[in-house]
Structures are given as C-alpha cells and as structure tokens.
Amino acid sequence: MVKLRNEKLKENSRKLRKDMTEEERKLWHCFLKTCEIKFYRQRVFENYIADFYCPSAHLIIEVDGIQHFEDEGAAKDEKRDAYFYNLGITVLRFSNLQINKEFQTVKDTIYTYINKFKN
C-alpha cells in the first residue's frame, strides 16, 4: 500500500493551494473546479505534490513553468512521472504558454481523457 500522505508536505500543499500560479488559477477556476468529474488541488503523494489530481480517472495534471524545461527540471519530472506511472496514474503536462495561448485545446485534451471515465 502506498502512503499518499506525507505530513511534512501537507503544510506546503496548503500554501500552494493559496498561492497558485496565474496559470494554475486559470485552469482551476475556468475548468477543473466545475468539471463534472472531481479534481483536487495540490494533492500529496509520498514525496511529491501533484498540481491537480482526479482519482476516478487516475489522472494528474501538471502545469509547468520554465524551470521544467531546463535539464534538471526535466530530469526530476521524468522521475516523478515514472513514480506516478507505477501507481497506475497518467500525467498530463501543460506549459504555462499552453494554458495562456491554447486554453481551449488544453481543456479539450483533458476532457477527452476524462470522458473515458465518466459514468
């Protein structure tokens, strides 16, 4: 059984919910918050905090800033994605630029994925 809660990260996840980036805020308030399938913000999984998590679709959505495209950030993301994959969770990543310039496409991509899990 995987321990999804990490008390050390719990406080940090609360802070991240209050201090979401502009792009995370847009995705949350303009789509995920009112989506017909439940999403959670800043969910703790052992040593990681996922931006958005939908348990019924086994889906994590990450909103990536510029640091994720640097070598170190990309390597950390690869390790992190492998961890989630081993839990049976799919990770969809969107850049801040995609959220800002291609929001409808981002929503369509998420909706297409979660539509497979709606009852």
trRosetta pair geometry for C-beta under 8 A, 3 or more apart (Angstrom, degrees):
i j d omega theta_ij theta_ji phi_ij phi_ji
2 45 7.6 3 147 -163 126 88
2 46 6.8 -76 -179 -47 97 114
2 87 6.2 -26 -16 -113 170 111
3 6 7.2 96 127 -69 106 72
3 46 5.9 96 82 -90 82 80
4 43 7.8 -26 172 163 113 99
4 44 6.6 120 154 102 69 74
4 45 5.3 -41 -144 -117 74 60
4 46 6.9 -62 -122 -34 29 63
5 10 6.8 23 -168 -75 91 110
5 44 5.7 69 -128 92 45 123
6 9 4.3 44 88 22 109 109
6 10 6.8 -167 88 -36 53 78
6 44 5.3 -139 33 172 84 127
6 45 7.9 12 -8 100 110 15
6 46 5.7 76 -51 -167 123 23
6 47 6.4 103 -70 -79 167 38
7 10 5.2 -31 -146 0 38 124
8 11 7.8 -62 177 25 30 97
8 12 7.8 14 136 0 60 115
9 12 5.1 -62 -157 46 56 116
9 13 5.8 59 146 -29 83 101
9 44 4.8 145 99 -125 119 122
9 47 7.3 153 -44 -143 143 32
9 48 8.0 47 -146 76 169 12
9 49 5.8 -163 176 -61 126 104
10 13 5.9 -55 -150 31 28 110
10 14 6.8 30 151 -19 62 102
10 44 6.1 -59 -83 -30 58 158
11 14 5.7 -51 -154 31 35 114
11 15 6.6 35 149 -18 65 104
12 15 5.6 -53 -151 36 35 113
12 16 6.3 36 151 -20 67 105
12 49 6.6 -122 108 -51 107 152
13 16 5.5 -51 -146 37 35 113
13 17 6.6 41 152 -24 64 100
13 42 4.2 155 -164 147 84 109
13 43 7.1 71 -152 -103 141 8
13 44 5.2 -100 -46 -52 150 97
13 49 5.0 -171 -93 -130 95 127
14 17 5.8 -50 -154 29 32 113
14 18 6.8 25 151 -12 63 105
14 42 7.6 -179 -58 109 20 142
15 18 5.9 -60 -155 39 34 108
15 19 6.0 -7 160 15 71 116
16 19 6.1 -73 -130 60 29 86
16 20 6.9 68 164 -81 64 60
16 41 7.9 -162 111 151 93 98
16 42 4.4 154 90 -116 116 142
16 49 6.4 121 25 145 162 149
17 20 6.8 -5 -158 -49 27 97
17 41 5.1 110 -116 112 94 124
17 42 4.8 -121 -61 27 83 139
20 24 3.9 -127 -174 94 106 120
20 25 4.6 141 101 -60 122 79
20 28 6.6 -42 -168 3 171 143
20 41 7.3 -61 -81 -164 127 135
21 24 4.6 94 50 8 79 102
21 25 6.8 -140 92 -6 40 88
21 63 6.7 -153 58 109 127 131
21 65 6.9 -163 -108 -64 165 116
21 96 7.2 -79 139 -106 142 115
22 25 5.7 -56 -150 36 28 114
22 26 6.4 30 152 -21 64 105
22 96 8.0 64 71 -149 92 111
23 26 5.6 -48 -146 33 33 113
23 27 6.5 31 156 -15 64 104
23 63 5.1 176 113 180 113 137
23 65 8.0 167 32 -77 137 79
23 96 4.5 -135 -43 -130 158 77
23 99 4.0 100 -156 84 106 156
23 100 6.5 -72 -101 -46 103 86
24 27 5.9 -56 -148 39 31 108
24 28 6.1 29 155 -17 66 111
24 41 7.9 98 171 -142 115 111
24 51 6.1 -130 -120 -162 116 116
24 52 7.9 175 -149 -42 92 104
24 63 5.0 -165 -78 44 77 152
25 28 5.8 -59 -145 40 27 110
25 29 5.9 4 168 0 67 115
26 29 6.6 -64 -132 47 21 94
26 30 5.4 -12 180 13 62 125
26 99 5.9 125 77 168 128 113
26 100 7.8 105 46 -84 167 59
26 103 7.1 -87 147 -117 125 129
27 30 6.8 -63 -116 52 13 91
27 31 5.8 -48 -167 45 53 114
27 32 5.9 35 145 -7 80 115
27 52 7.2 -111 122 -34 126 149
27 61 7.3 -154 161 130 146 138
27 63 6.2 -160 3 -73 150 134
27 94 7.7 142 -90 69 143 142
27 99 5.9 -71 -54 -132 104 121
27 106 7.2 -83 -110 135 106 139
28 31 7.5 -98 -131 55 3 70
28 32 5.2 -53 -122 56 44 111
28 33 5.2 63 167 -41 70 102
28 39 8.0 -147 -124 102 74 131
28 41 6.2 18 -112 -87 133 124
28 52 7.3 -170 -87 -89 86 124
29 33 5.7 9 -108 7 33 139
30 103 7.3 -13 109 -176 143 135
31 34 7.2 -115 -175 49 16 85
31 35 6.2 33 156 -59 65 102
31 107 5.2 -144 -117 -110 143 105
31 110 7.2 93 151 68 138 148
32 35 5.2 -31 -144 -9 36 123
32 39 4.3 -54 -179 54 108 156
32 52 5.8 -74 -147 -147 164 147
32 61 7.4 -145 -89 47 140 150
32 110 7.8 -71 -83 159 90 159
33 39 7.4 -86 -77 62 32 111
35 38 7.7 179 85 -80 96 16
35 39 6.1 56 47 -7 130 113
35 114 7.3 26 174 98 134 167
36 118 6.7 34 104 -119 119 125
37 54 5.9 47 129 -157 110 129
37 56 5.9 -129 -165 69 107 127
37 57 6.2 62 153 -31 149 118
37 114 5.0 -158 42 178 152 130
37 117 6.6 76 -126 92 152 109
37 118 6.1 -110 -65 -87 116 86
38 54 6.6 147 90 -136 54 78
38 55 7.3 -13 87 35 105 89
38 56 6.7 90 45 3 90 118
39 52 5.1 -1 -178 -175 122 105
39 53 6.7 144 -158 72 68 36
39 54 4.9 -43 -97 -77 73 88
39 61 7.7 -17 -141 21 133 122
40 43 4.8 75 103 -64 119 116
40 52 7.0 155 76 -156 44 55
40 53 4.9 -21 58 62 96 91
40 54 7.6 167 14 -78 72 40
40 55 7.7 35 2 -22 117 95
41 51 7.3 -39 -150 167 65 50
41 52 6.0 -27 -104 -100 53 70
42 49 5.5 -3 -162 177 74 113
42 50 7.3 166 -137 77 23 50
42 51 6.8 -15 -76 -140 55 31
43 49 7.0 156 74 -158 33 61
43 50 4.9 -15 60 55 90 101
43 52 7.7 62 2 -160 105 18
43 53 3.9 -46 25 12 148 139
43 60 8.0 -126 56 -116 119 99
44 48 7.4 150 -155 87 50 48
44 49 5.6 -29 -96 -101 61 75
45 48 4.9 -15 68 67 92 97
45 49 7.6 165 23 -92 72 25
45 50 6.1 45 -1 -21 117 107
45 53 8.0 145 -42 -92 115 148
45 83 7.6 144 123 131 125 120
45 84 7.3 68 108 -93 166 86
45 87 7.4 -84 -163 -34 137 169
46 83 7.7 -118 55 178 132 136
48 80 5.7 127 -112 -140 141 104
48 83 6.7 151 -17 92 145 147
48 84 7.8 -90 83 -58 161 98
50 53 4.8 83 93 -60 137 104
50 60 4.4 -94 -153 -142 135 120
50 61 7.9 93 169 48 101 43
50 62 7.0 -94 -155 -77 72 84
50 84 7.6 97 -89 -96 124 134
51 60 7.4 109 44 178 74 87
51 61 6.0 -81 82 97 109 67
51 62 5.0 130 11 -120 123 47
51 63 5.3 163 -160 15 167 84
52 60 6.8 144 81 -161 56 53
52 61 4.2 -11 64 55 113 100
52 62 7.8 -157 30 -66 78 32
52 63 7.9 63 -4 -19 107 97
53 59 7.3 159 -154 91 46 55
53 60 5.3 -16 -101 -104 73 76
53 61 7.9 -155 -68 21 32 70
54 57 4.4 11 113 40 121 105
54 58 7.6 -39 93 19 78 15
54 59 4.5 2 53 61 106 100
54 60 7.8 -165 23 -75 70 32
54 61 7.7 47 -7 -12 103 100
54 114 6.4 -40 133 -108 167 119
55 58 7.2 22 -167 -75 35 45
56 117 5.5 142 133 154 89 129
57 90 8.0 -66 139 44 87 112
57 113 6.7 91 177 133 135 92
57 114 4.7 -61 -91 -119 157 77
57 116 7.5 103 -135 67 98 86
57 117 4.1 -162 -99 23 78 161
58 88 5.6 -61 -158 129 139 86
58 89 5.0 -140 177 -111 79 58
58 90 6.2 81 115 9 87 83
58 117 7.9 176 16 -93 78 148
59 89 6.8 177 -81 -165 14 81
59 90 5.3 -21 -109 67 69 94
59 91 7.8 145 -161 -93 56 28
59 92 6.7 3 -166 1 104 106
59 113 6.3 116 -108 134 145 129
59 114 6.6 -89 11 -81 160 88
60 84 5.8 -78 15 -148 141 153
60 89 5.6 52 -13 156 103 122
60 90 7.2 -172 29 92 70 46
60 91 4.8 -21 71 -108 103 74
60 92 7.3 178 89 27 51 64
61 91 7.7 156 -92 -159 23 57
61 92 5.1 -19 -110 69 72 97
61 93 7.8 158 -162 -89 51 30
61 94 7.1 0 -173 8 96 106
61 110 6.5 4 -94 -109 138 121
62 68 8.0 143 143 -115 124 157
62 77 7.7 157 128 -136 166 110
62 91 6.1 14 -5 -173 114 104
62 92 7.3 178 26 88 71 46
62 93 4.7 -19 69 -109 105 77
62 94 7.3 167 87 27 56 62
63 93 8.0 165 -86 -157 18 60
63 94 5.8 -24 -111 73 63 89
63 95 7.8 80 -166 -164 59 11
63 96 6.6 76 171 -78 94 63
63 99 6.1 24 -139 -48 114 143
64 68 3.7 -72 -162 41 114 159
64 69 7.2 110 147 -39 124 83
64 77 7.5 12 -108 -100 129 147
64 93 5.5 28 -21 -173 125 106
64 94 6.9 174 19 85 86 35
64 95 5.2 -50 73 -106 96 55
64 96 6.9 -113 88 -23 49 73
65 68 6.2 120 62 -1 50 99
65 95 7.9 111 -100 -157 15 69
65 96 5.5 39 -105 -31 57 127
66 69 6.0 -64 -166 33 47 109
66 70 7.4 51 144 -27 72 97
66 96 7.6 -43 -39 21 67 128
67 70 5.8 -45 -158 18 46 114
67 73 4.5 153 145 -79 70 148
68 73 4.4 -137 -115 150 27 128
68 74 6.6 94 170 -73 56 58
68 77 5.7 65 -153 -51 97 141
68 93 7.6 -165 160 -167 151 132
68 95 7.7 -156 69 -109 126 80
69 73 6.6 0 21 79 25 129
69 74 6.6 41 -140 -60 23 105
69 95 7.6 26 -52 -113 121 120
70 73 4.8 80 56 16 81 108
70 74 6.8 -157 83 -10 34 91
71 74 5.9 -61 -144 37 24 109
71 75 6.3 24 159 -19 63 108
72 75 5.8 -56 -149 34 29 111
72 76 6.5 28 154 -16 64 106
73 76 5.7 -55 -149 37 32 110
73 77 6.3 32 153 -19 66 107
74 77 5.6 -54 -147 37 32 113
74 78 6.4 37 152 -25 64 102
75 78 5.7 -49 -149 30 32 113
75 79 6.7 29 153 -14 63 104
76 79 5.8 -57 -153 38 33 110
76 80 6.1 33 151 -19 67 112
77 80 5.4 -56 -142 41 32 115
77 81 6.0 34 158 -21 67 106
77 93 7.3 45 -169 -96 135 152
78 81 5.9 -52 -144 36 26 110
78 82 6.5 30 154 -20 60 106
79 82 5.8 -55 -152 34 30 113
79 83 6.7 35 149 -22 63 103
80 83 5.6 -50 -155 29 33 115
80 84 6.7 25 152 -11 65 104
80 91 7.8 99 119 -93 91 166
81 84 5.8 -56 -150 40 35 108
81 85 6.1 41 151 -25 67 106
81 91 4.9 -116 -125 39 89 149
82 85 5.4 -50 -143 35 32 117
82 86 6.5 34 155 -20 63 103
83 86 6.0 -59 -156 34 28 110
83 87 7.0 21 148 -13 61 106
84 87 5.5 -58 -154 38 39 110
84 89 4.2 -78 179 77 92 111
84 90 7.7 -113 134 10 114 1
84 91 5.2 90 84 -48 150 112
85 88 7.7 52 180 -69 33 16
85 89 7.0 -101 -77 62 25 62
85 90 7.7 51 -101 -99 69 41
85 91 7.5 -72 -56 0 79 103
90 113 7.3 -144 99 -164 146 134
92 109 6.8 160 -163 133 141 115
92 110 6.6 174 91 -93 162 77
92 113 6.6 -134 -55 -17 143 167
94 98 4.5 -118 -171 81 92 134
94 99 5.8 105 131 -53 122 85
94 106 5.2 54 -128 -127 153 118
94 109 7.9 151 -79 69 117 142
95 98 4.7 105 54 2 76 98
95 99 7.2 -137 98 -2 45 84
96 99 5.6 -54 -152 36 36 113
96 100 6.2 25 154 -12 69 111
97 100 5.8 -63 -145 44 29 106
97 101 5.6 -11 171 13 69 118
97 102 7.9 37 130 12 69 99
98 101 6.6 -71 -123 54 21 85
98 102 4.8 -48 -155 54 65 110
98 103 7.9 131 147 -75 60 42
98 105 7.2 -96 -167 82 96 111
98 106 5.5 121 144 -71 103 115
99 102 7.8 -12 -37 58 10 67
99 103 6.1 41 -171 -95 43 81
99 106 6.0 29 -98 -45 53 169
100 103 7.2 -7 -139 -53 4 97
102 105 4.2 -30 166 38 103 122
102 106 6.0 117 108 -27 82 89
103 106 5.5 -52 -148 34 35 114
103 107 6.3 34 155 -17 67 104
104 107 5.7 -53 -148 38 33 111
104 108 6.2 35 153 -21 66 106
105 108 5.6 -52 -144 37 31 113
105 109 6.3 35 155 -22 64 104
106 109 5.9 -55 -151 33 28 112
106 110 6.6 23 155 -12 63 107
107 110 5.9 -59 -149 40 31 108
107 111 5.9 29 156 -19 67 112
108 111 5.7 -56 -140 41 28 111
108 112 6.1 33 158 -24 64 105
109 112 5.9 -52 -147 32 26 112
109 113 6.7 23 154 -15 60 106
110 113 5.8 -60 -155 37 32 110
110 114 6.2 13 159 -6 70 111
111 114 6.1 -61 -138 46 29 99
111 115 5.9 45 159 -40 65 105
112 115 5.8 -46 -145 18 24 120
113 116 6.6 -57 179 15 36 109
114 117 5.6 -66 -164 41 55 108
114 118 6.7 68 143 -42 80 92
115 118 5.8 -36 -148 7 41 115
